[in-house]
Amino acid sequence: MSPTFDDHPAPDRSLAEINADIRCLFARAEGRLSDAERIRHAALLGEWASAIRASVVPAA
């Protein structure tokens, strides 16, 4: 069964907000992430991917 629009709920934050958090994370870490920062980065990437999926408009 293929995914439907309802399978991807609307994200709480915009792509721009998530992207800004990712950029800030790397800026604060000066490009080298600690283990905790890597975990945060992975969570942000998951959130970003969900926001991308939610932003896709299904074809007619």
N, C-alpha and C positions, 0 to 999 in steps of 0.2 A: 504494500500500500504506500503510495507516495505521500509525502508530508503536505499538509494543508496550511493555509495562512494562520489558522488557530493554533497550530503546533508551535508557533514562535510568537509568544506574547510580546507586546510592545516593551521596549527597554525603559528602565527608570530614568536613564540619562541619555543625552544626545551623543552621537559619535564624536562631535567636537569636544565635549567634556571628557569623554573617556580618553581620546587622543591626547588631550592636554595633560591628563594625569600620567599617561605613559611617558610623555616628553619630560615632565617634571621629575618623575622617578629617575630617569637616566641623567638628567641634569644634576640632581642632588648627589647621585652616586658617581658622578664624573665618568660615566661609561662602564663602571665595574660594579655589578650588583652583588650584594651579599646573599646568603641563602634566603633570608627573610624577604629581601627585595625581589629575588627570583620568584618566590611564591606569589608575592603581590603582582609581579609582572604577568605571571601565568593567569592569575585571576582576572586581571585587566584585559588580557588578550581574549579570554573566554567571554567576558562581558562585551568586548568590541565585536567579536564574531557573532554573538547573539543580536547585537544592534544592527549589524550588516544584514543578517538574515531577515530581521523584522522590517528592514527598510526596502526590501525587494518587493516590487509590485507584481502580483501574479498576472500572467498573460490572460487575455480574454478567452 
